[in-house]
Amino acid sequence: MDALRGKVALVTGGSRGIGAAVVRRLARDGADVAFTYVSPLGAERAKGVVAEVEAMGRRAVMLEADSADAAAVVASVERAVAELGGLDILVNNAGIFPFGPVEDVTLDELDRALAVHARAAFLAAQAASRYLPEGGRIISVGSSLVERAPFGGIALYSMTKAALSGLTRALAREFGPRGITVNVVHPGSTDTEMNPVDAEGADEQRALAALGRFMDPDDVAATIAHLAGPGGRNITGAALTVDAGSNA
C-alpha cells in the first residue's frame, strides 16, 4: 500500500479501461495521480475516477487532452507537474483501435493513429524527462498484436503500437545514466469498453489464449504498478507481454 508513497504519476487516457485501472492501482499503492481524458463523456467518467482516488486519501487531477494534439500532450505534463508538485511516473496509455483492410485506410486515419500511439508517447516522454528524478519511470501500453497478428484488419494498429517498442529501447539507453527506467507492457485481449468480453469475435479471441480467457484491466495495471514500484528498479528496455498466453 505504501510502495509509491510520495510519488506523482501521470497516466494518459485514464478515465476508462486499462487507464482507469492503472490510475486506481497507482493511487492504491500511495501515489498522487494526474490523468488525461477526452470528450464530454470522458469528463463524466473522469470525475468518477477522481472520486475513487480521493476516497483512498490520495490527490487526483483530471486533465482534458486529446493525445492527437501535440500541444495538449505537452501541456498535460506541465499541468500535472504544476498541480501535483512534480512527476515521478509517466504511463503512456491513451490509444485508439483502428480496424479494417489496408486498402480502406485514409491518410487522416493513418496520421491520427501515428499521432495518438507514437507521437504522443514521444512528446510526453520528452516533456516528462525535464522533471523525472533518478528512479523515475516511463511505462507505455502497447499491444500483444505487435508481436503476433492472428487476423486481418489490424495493420495500422499493430504498426503504430509497434513504434512503442523501438522508443522504449532507445529511451532506456538514453535515460539509463540518469537512473530512469523505460518499459512497455503489451496487453492481450482485455475486457474494456473498446473490446468487451461479450462482443462479436470475443470467442475467437479467447480461443487464442492459452488460458482461454480475457483479462481484467486490473491484471495489466498490476504489471504496470510493479514496474513503477521498487520491484521494477532494474527492469528497463523491456517489453512485458500480459496476454493470458495468446502469443505462447
N, C-alpha and C positions, 0 to 999 in steps of 0.2 A: 504493500500500500504506500510505502514511502520511497520507492526506488527512484522516483522522479521529483521528489520534494524540492522546491526551489527552482525548478526548470520551467522554461517557457517554450511552448510549441506553436507552430503554425501548420494547419492542415488545409490544403486546398480541396474544395469540393466536400466540405464537412457537414452538410446539412442532411444527408441521407446515405443509405447503403453502407459500403465499407468505410467511407469517410466519417460518417457519424459514429460508427463503431470505434474507429480509431480515436476520435475526439473523446468519447466516453472512457475508453480504456486508459489513455494517457492521463486524463483527469483523475481517474480512479487510482492511478499509480502516483499521483501527487503533483502533476504539472498543471500550470495555468495554460489555457489553450485559446488561441485565436483561430478562426476558420472562415473560409470563404464560402459564399453561396451565390447563386444566380437566379433571377426571375422572382416575381412576387410570390409564387408558390413556395419557392425555396426560402423566402424570408419567413414564412409561417413555420416551416419545418425547423429553420434555424433557431427561432425563438424557443421551440421545444427543447432543442439540444442545449441551448444556453441554460434553461431552467434545470435540466438534469445535471449539468456540470456544477451549477451554483448550489444545488442540493447536496453535492459532495463536499462543499466547502471550498471549492476552487473558483478562480476567476475565469470567465469566458467572454470572448469578444467575437461578434459576428460581423463579417466584412463583406459587403457586396462587391463582387469582382468576377467578371467573365474572363476565364483563362484564355480566351481567344483574343483578348485585348491586352496588348503588351504593356501599355502604361498602367492598366489596372492591376496586372500581376505584380509589377514593381511596387506600386503604391500599397498593395496589401501587405507586403513585407515591411515597408516603412511604418505603416499604421499599426501593425502588430507590435513592433518594437516600441513605438511611441506610447501605446496604450498599456502594454504589459511590462515595459521597462527593460526589454532585452529579447534575445532569441537564442535558444539552445538546440532546438529540433525543428527541422523542416520536413514535412511529409507532402510530397507531390502526388496527390491522389486524383485530382479532377480529371474526368475523362468522358468521352462520348463513345458510342458504338455504331460507327457507320457500317452498313451491311448491304451487300449487293454485288452483282457482277462488275468486273473491272471496266467493261465497256460502257457501263452506265454512270461511272463516277465523273462528276463535273469538276472543273477546276476549283470552284468555290468550295466544294466538299473536301477536295484534296488539301487546299490551303487551310481550312478550318481544323481538320484532323491534325495536320502538322503543327498548327499553332497551339492547339489545346494540349496535345501529348508531348511534343518535343520542344517547341519554342518556349512555352510557359515554364517547363521544368528547368530549362537552361537559364532563363531570366530570373526565376525565383532563386535558384542556387547562386547565381551571380550576385543578386541583391543581398541574399542572406549571408554570403561569405564575408561581407563587411562587418557583420555583427557576431557571427558564430565564434565562441571561445574555444580554447583547447577542450576536447571532449565533446564538441558539437557533433550533431548528426544530420545527415541528409538521407532521406529514405524515399524512394519513388515506388509507385504502384504500377507495375507493368501488366502482363497477362501471360498465362500459360500458352496462349495462342502464338506467342513469339517463338516458342520452342518447337511447336508442332501445329500444323494446320490440318485438322481432321476433316474439314469440309470446306466447300467453296464459299465465296462471298465475303471473305474476311481479309483480302489482300491489303486494303487501305488501313484497316485497324491493326493488323499484325505488323505492317511495315512501320507505322508511326509509333506503336508501342515498343518495337524493337530498338528504336533510337535511344530509349532509356538505358538499355544495356551498355551501349557504347559510351554514353555520357557518364554512367556510373563508374565504369572502369577508369576513364580518363580523369574524372574528378577525384577519385580515390587516390590516384598518384599525385595529383596537383595539391590536394589538401592534406595528404598524409603527414607531411612535415609539420603541419600545424595541429596535429592530433585530432583532426576531424575525420570521421568515418562516413563513407558514402556507399549505399547499398540499394538494390532493387528487389522487390518482392513480386513474384509472378503468381497471382491467384488463378485458380481454375474456376469452374462453374460455381458461382456463389449466389445464394438466394437474396436478390436485391430487386428493387423496382425495375432496374434495367434488364434483369434476367431472372424473373421469378421462377420458383421451383415447380409451379404448375403451368408454365407457359407451353405453347406449342414447341415441340422439339426438346423439351426437358428430359423426356425418357431417353432420347438418343444421347444426350449429354451424360446422364447418369450411367449409361451403358459403357461409356468411355473410361469411367473412373474405376480403378482397381478396388476401391472401397464401395463402389456402387451408389454413391450419394452426392448430393450438392453439399457445399459447405455453408456455414453460417458466417456473416460478416465478422463476428467476434473471433472466429478462427484466424482470419487474416490479421485482425487487429492485435491478436496475441503475439504473432511473429514480429509485427512492427514494434510493439512495445518492448519485446526482448532486444531488438536491435537498438532501440532508443535508450535502453537502460544499461546498467553496469555490465550485464552479461554480454552485451554486444560490443564492448570496447575494443576487441581485437578482430572483429569481423568487418572487413572493408573491401570494396571492389567485388562484392559477391552478388550473385543472383540466387535468391532462395525461392524455390517453387513450392507453393502451398495449393495443391490441386486434387487431393484425395486419390492421387495415383493416376491421373489421366494421362500423364506423359511417361508413365513407368514402362 
